[in-house]
Amino acid sequence: MKPRKHLLTGIALALSLNFGFPYLAGAQPAPATNTTNVTGKVVSLKGPELIVASPTGDAKLTLNDKTVVRNELPIKFSEITSGMYLGTTATKQPDGTFLASEVHVFSEDQRGTGEGHRPLGNATMTNANVERVEDVMVRDVQGRLMKLKYKDGEVTVLVPPDITLVKRVLADRSVIKSGAEVSVTVAQEAEGPPVARQITVRIAKR
């Protein structure tokens, strides 16, 4: 049986070499890619070159045909509905509920991004699906009470009417304008300039 075993191994090796099958444990892995986040204001976008003025200085980034661009648009208080996938920054209240200070509805292609509930400084960040929404009156403040459900649990969040509410939508490069606030996910390959993988054009803060 040994000759047959050696023959099969030889055939597999030949296929690996000729057709690129990942048979060999020692096959060369793809070059590692490190990702970082750059935030700041757009200085310029000329062709594929984007320059962003960040807190640490100007970042020169390259866009390619795989760069995803999203734009933040303001939404009305009444537009928060069940089935949305969103992220909210909130603080815990004495009754165990959470009071939102910001709500960002993700674009549908981002559903599931960063799902969960976690600390964020003195507040919390929850990325979850909206299970239920109801209009309520709490301490003379009209708001919307959201039941948010994520993989490991659920929280109840009160959304007052005076906070930032935005929805992210897929867009093209025309929304990347000088002076716009952006958040960019940047990939640094082993060789070549930093590449912008995702760009979110942020809504101007009130």
C-alpha positions in Angstrom: 0.0 0.0 0.0 2.9 2.4 0.5 3.7 2.9 -3.2 0.0 3.8 -3.8 0.1 6.3 -0.9 3.2 7.9 -2.4 1.6 8.0 -5.8 -1.5 9.9 -4.4 0.7 12.3 -2.6 2.7 13.0 -5.8 -0.5 13.6 -7.8 -1.8 16.1 -5.2 1.6 17.9 -5.2 1.5 18.2 -8.9 -2.0 19.6 -8.9 -1.1 22.1 -6.2 1.9 23.3 -8.3 0.1 23.4 -11.6 -3.4 24.7 -10.6 -2.7 26.6 -7.4 -4.7 24.3 -5.1 -4.0 25.1 -1.5 -2.8 21.6 -0.7 0.5 22.3 0.8 0.6 23.5 4.4 3.6 25.6 3.6 1.9 27.6 0.8 2.7 31.3 0.9 -0.1 33.3 2.6 -1.5 36.5 1.2 0.3 39.6 2.4 -1.0 40.9 5.7 -3.2 44.0 5.6 -3.4 46.4 8.5 -6.5 48.7 8.8 -6.8 51.9 10.7 -9.4 54.7 10.9 -8.8 58.3 9.8 -11.2 61.1 10.7 -11.0 64.7 9.7 -12.0 67.2 7.0 -11.5 66.7 3.3 -8.7 68.9 1.9 -9.1 67.7 -1.7 -10.0 64.8 -4.0 -8.2 64.8 -7.3 -8.7 61.6 -9.3 -7.9 58.7 -7.0 -6.0 60.8 -4.5 -7.8 61.9 -1.3 -6.2 64.2 1.3 -7.8 64.4 4.7 -6.8 66.9 7.4 -6.7 64.7 10.5 -5.8 65.6 14.1 -2.3 64.1 13.5 -1.7 65.8 10.1 -2.7 65.4 6.5 -3.4 61.9 5.4 -2.8 61.0 1.7 -5.0 58.1 0.7 -5.8 56.3 -2.5 -9.3 55.4 -3.8 -9.8 52.4 -6.1 -12.8 50.6 -7.7 -13.5 48.7 -4.5 -13.7 51.8 -2.2 -17.2 52.1 -0.7 -18.7 55.5 -0.1 -21.6 56.3 2.2 -23.3 59.5 3.0 -25.0 60.5 6.3 -28.5 62.1 5.8 -30.6 63.6 8.6 -33.8 61.7 9.4 -37.0 62.6 11.2 -37.8 61.5 14.7 -40.7 59.5 13.4 -38.6 57.6 10.8 -37.2 55.2 13.5 -39.0 52.0 12.8 -38.8 48.3 13.7 -36.5 46.3 11.5 -33.8 49.0 11.2 -30.2 48.1 12.1 -28.6 51.0 14.0 -26.0 52.2 16.4 -26.7 54.4 19.4 -24.6 56.1 22.0 -26.6 56.2 25.3 -26.2 56.5 29.1 -27.8 54.1 31.6 -30.7 55.5 33.7 -31.7 54.6 37.3 -34.6 52.5 36.0 -32.3 50.3 33.9 -33.2 51.9 30.5 -30.8 53.9 28.4 -31.1 57.5 27.2 -29.7 58.0 23.7 -27.5 61.0 22.8 -26.9 59.9 19.1 -28.5 57.4 16.7 -27.0 56.3 13.4 -29.1 54.0 11.2 -26.7 51.8 9.1 -27.0 51.3 5.4 -28.5 47.9 4.6 -25.1 46.5 3.4 -23.8 47.2 7.0 -26.3 45.1 8.8 -24.6 43.2 11.5 -21.6 45.6 11.8 -20.1 45.6 15.3 -23.2 43.9 16.7 -23.4 44.1 20.5 -23.6 46.3 23.6 -20.3 47.7 25.1 -18.9 50.5 27.2 -17.9 53.8 25.5 -16.3 56.0 28.1 -19.0 57.1 30.5 -21.7 55.9 28.1 -22.4 52.8 26.1 -22.5 51.9 22.4 -25.1 49.5 21.1 -25.3 48.2 17.5 -28.5 46.2 17.2 -31.7 45.5 15.4 -34.8 47.5 16.3 -37.4 45.0 17.6 -40.1 47.4 18.7 -40.7 51.1 18.8 -43.3 53.1 20.7 -44.1 56.7 21.4 -43.8 57.5 25.1 -43.9 60.5 27.5 -41.1 60.4 30.1 -40.7 63.2 32.6 -42.7 65.5 30.3 -40.5 64.7 27.4 -42.0 63.1 24.3 -39.8 60.4 22.9 -39.5 57.1 21.2 -38.8 54.0 23.2 -36.8 51.4 21.3 -36.3 47.8 22.2 -33.0 46.8 20.6 -32.0 43.2 20.2 -28.5 41.9 19.5 -27.0 38.4 19.5 -26.3 38.1 23.3 -29.1 40.2 24.7 -31.4 43.3 24.4 -31.7 46.8 25.8 -34.4 49.5 26.0 -33.4 52.9 24.8 -35.3 56.2 25.0 -34.7 58.5 22.0 -35.5 62.2 22.9 -36.5 64.5 20.0 -33.5 66.8 20.2 -30.6 64.5 19.4 -28.6 63.8 16.2 -30.5 61.2 14.1 -28.9 60.2 10.8 -29.1 57.4 8.2 -26.2 56.1 6.2 -26.8 55.5 2.5 -24.6 54.2 -0.3 -23.3 57.1 -2.4 -20.7 58.0 -5.1 -17.6 60.1 -5.0 -19.5 63.3 -5.7 -20.4 63.6 -2.0 -16.7 63.9 -1.1 -16.3 67.6 -1.1 -13.7 69.9 0.3 -14.4 70.7 3.9 -16.7 67.7 4.4 -16.2 65.7 7.7 -15.3 62.1 6.9 -14.4 58.9 8.6 -12.2 56.6 6.5 -11.3 53.0 7.0 -7.8 52.7 5.6 -5.9 49.6 4.5 -2.1 49.6 4.5 -0.8 46.9 2.2 2.7 45.5 2.4 3.5 47.6 -0.6 2.0 50.7 -2.1 0.1 53.7 -0.6 -2.7 53.5 2.0 -6.0 52.6 0.4 -9.4 54.0 1.5 -11.6 50.9 1.8 -14.7 52.7 3.2 -15.5 56.4 3.4 -18.4 57.8 5.4 -19.2 61.5 4.8 -20.5 62.7 8.1 -23.4 65.1 8.7 -22.4 68.5 10.0 -22.8 68.6 13.7 -25.4 71.0 15.2 
